[in-house]
Amino acid sequence: AHVDTLILDKTGTLTAGRPELIGIETFGQLPEDDWLALAAAVERDSEHPLAEPIRRAARERGLSLADVSDFTASSGRGVRANVDGHQVIIGNRGMLSDAGVDASALTEERTAGYESKGATPLFCAVDGQLAGLLAVADPIKEGVAETLQALRAQGLSLVMATGDGRGTAAVIARQLGIDDVHAEVMPDQKLALVHAAQSRGHKVAMAGDGINDAPALAQADVGIAMGSGTDVAMESAALTLVSGDLRALLRAVLLARATMRNIRQNLFFAFAYNSAGVPVAAGVLYPVFGVLLSPMIAAAAMSLSSVSVIGNALRLRHRKIDRPA
């Protein structure tokens, strides 16, 4: 059966996966360069796309990074580690709250400006105190809006699932015309989204590129990993888009559907020849018309059946899969 629901992670599938640091704010008494150096040290070996702009900002300022110990990652929430004698946390508001950090200064009004630009606010705490805010924005990939429109035209229901805040997710979804949006979701919640759609009888494709997407990729009827993503995502998926370009997914859908149409046409040719030839060969017409099927004609008909099937299949070589038929 055709896939009818496509669940998309925001980072790397919809956005470029090349985030930029567009804002930085300092709270408390710790100088900006000091807490930024601590944050960059924690993120030094991280594979998460949002870690790179933090490291880049530290390099551009010429900050030295201390050694890290006791590194712990909370999937979909953030990271924490000991750096040069300091306990450093970088993550979302929930991670700071669970660690007992007073984040009352991070009012909705304070972060809404960044979220309205589609940016993700990351918060840094040092030794239990709020130290700073980093706003990271990842631009929408070129051609994504048009690709999603073409996928909808193919009958797919589009769902966006992201660990980003609701404000950021809403802005990106609005720009792309996606109505079904799930924000601040953890890996198990992405998996639950796939389960829920399948329980309603849907055939589900899941597209993602990170460790957080791996369980949902494995559960989906078709897991689709971005070639620019993590190894575990590609291992969990059934299909990898090497270029990481969502337009390749549209081409894959169009090619798959063209192939299925071709198979159905070939089955028609095969059954049509056999439905006509087998009764004649069995002598159905002989009592009335005295007609029997000559072995030479039977051999020719069988060859023609094979030629028809092969010729029809070869038409796929000329099928344009960069756009719907």
Disulfide bonds with the S-S distance in Angstrom:
none
